[in-house]
Amino acid sequence: MIILVSFPRSGSSWVQKYVNKYNTINYNAKDLYDYFGRKVEGTFYQKIDFLNTGRKLGQEYSVKYFTYHEPVNTQWFKDFYKGSTIIKLNRNDKYRAFLSYIAQYETGWRFHNPKKIGDVNLFSKVCKELIAPEEAMKEWFERYKSFVEYNDYVEEWVYEELTHKYLCNKLNISNVDIRDSYSSINYEERIININEVKKYFENAIRSI
């Protein structure tokens, strides 16, 4: 199977759709998406027990991981996905990922991936005149550090280099009705303390 390991606001939701298609075709895997995220109930042990039991019964699951998720740096993860192709999804524009993260943090992640015009308009109504808190910026860098330090992967993909056509060819899949990802939201104009945010980012990124 292909296992995607990434970091928030790096295009992982978009890329995971292609990975799910590949895993479904080749391994009959079912999509569990962000299974180890906070929105899915259950403890770490309950979740890995579910995956272990599924495999024993012949059912594989396609899961997206972030590097700060509890399983990623465990022996269980290494053993369970031994033989799988671990893809580390990176993003060149770290500053935009940072801004996107703290904007989502402040708006409660209500519009996680606004792509359609209607969703963007709804997001725009709540994502304005934000004051980015230091705890959001600190959290991003603490989690980003785990991404930088993660090296147990087979291939690295870069979000900005990926297209629908490339992913279909790379994974040998077709008939995937997925629109290309795009970024059209200007986060800087929505954050009141943007100068403070920029300074924090510039200082913190140099220390990693």
N, C-alpha and C positions, 0 to 999 in steps of 0.2 A: 504494500500500500504506500501511498504518499501521505506524509504527515506534515502539515504546515505549522511552523513555529514562528511567531511574529511578535508585534508590539502594537498597542492601540493606535489608531489613526494612521496606519501604514498600508491601507488597502486590503487588509486581510479578509474582510467580509466579502469583498468582490472576488478575490482570488480563490477563496475557499469554495465558491460555487463551482469553479472549474475542477478543483481537486475532488469535490464530492462526486461530480459527474464521472471522473476517472475511476474513483474508488468503487462507485456503484457498478459501472460497466465491468470492471476487472475483478472485483472481489465481492460483489453483491452487498456492498456495505450500505448501512443506513446512516443518514445524516443526523449527528447529534450537535452540530454547530459548536457553539461556545459552551460546551458541556461543563467545564470547570469554572465558569464565570459565576458571579454572585447571584444571578437571576435564576439559576437552576438549583433547586433545593437538594440537600443531601451533603453528607460529610465526604471528605477525601476518600476514606476507606469504603464507604457505601458506593461511591462512584466507580472506583477501580474494581470493586467486587462485581459490579454490574458488567463492566467491560470484560473481566476475566470469565464470568459465567457465560456471557454471550459467545465468546470465542470457543469455549468448551462445547457449546451447543451448535457451533458452526456459523454463528452470526458475527460479522465484523461491523465496526462502527467507524464512521469518518468524523474525526474530532479536530477542531482548531485549538491550538494552544498558544498562550502568551508565555513568555519566558519567566514571568513571576508567578505563574500558576504552580501550585504546590507539587504536582507530579513531575514536572519537567526535569528537575535535577535530582531525581530519585533513581535508585537501582531498578525499581519497578518499571519506570519509563524505558530505561535502556534495554531491559530484558523483554518487555512486552512488545516493543517496536524493533527488536533485533531483526535485521533483514529488510526493514522498511526504508524507504527513501525519505529522509528528514530534510525538508526544505526550510531554510531560514529566509523569511521575507523581510527585506530591508527597505528603507526609504531614504532617498538622498536629501530631501527637504525636511530636515529635522525641526527647523523652526516652525514650519507650517503644521507639522504633526503636534508640536508642543502647543501652539495656539489653539488648534482644533480640540485638543484634549482639555485644556483649561476652560474653553468655552462650553464644551459639553458638561464638564464638571459643574459649572455654575448654573447651567440650565437643566440639571438633573437627568441628563442623557435621555430626554424625552423624544428627541428626533435624532436617533443614533446615526442614520445615514441618509440625510435628506437629499434625494436626487431628482425626484419629479418636481415640477414647478410648484404644484400645490404644497408639497412637503417643505420645499425651500421657503415658500411664503409664510407658512406656519412657523417654521424655525426662526425666520427673520423677526417675527413679532415678539419672540421671547429672548432671542439672542441679540440684545442691544443694550447699550449703556451698562455694560458689565464692569464690575470691579473684581479683577482676578485676585483671589486670595493667595497668600504665600503658601498655605498648606497644599493647594492644588499644584502649584509649581514644584514644590518640594516632592510631592508624591510622584509627579511625572519623572523627575530625575532619578529618584530612588528606583523606580521600575525600569527606566531606560538603562540604568547601570546593569541590571540583570540581563538585558538584551545584548549589550556590548560584550559582556563576559561569556555569553553562551557560544560555545564553539563545537558542540557535538552534533554536527549536521553534515549532510552529503553535498548539497548544492545551496548556493545563495542566489536568490532572485531579488531584483530591484524593482520596486513598484513603478517608478517612472519609465522603465524600459519595457513594461508589459503592455500588450494589446490583446484584444479578443482573438485576432487571427493568430498571433504568436502562441497564445496559450492553447488554442485548439490544435495547432500543429505540434507543439511540444508534447502535449498529452495524448495526441492521436485521438481526439474526440471531435464530434461534429453535432450539428443540430442543437447547439446550446444557445438558447434564446436569452442571452445576457448582454445587456448594453455595456459599452465601454464605460469605465469609471471616469469621472471628471471632477474637477475641483473649481467651483465658481464662487465660493463664499469668501468675502473679504473679512477676515477676523479682526484685523488691526483696527478697522474703523468702528468696531463694535465694543472695543475694550477701552474704558476710560483711562485706566492707569497703564496705557500701553508702553510708555517710556520706562516705567519701573519694570514691567514685564520683559522688555527687550534687554535691559541691563542685567536682570536676574539670569536670563537665558545665556547671554554672552559670557558671564562670569562662571556659571555652572557648567556649561558645555566644555569649557577649557580644562576643567578639573577631572574630566572623565577620559 
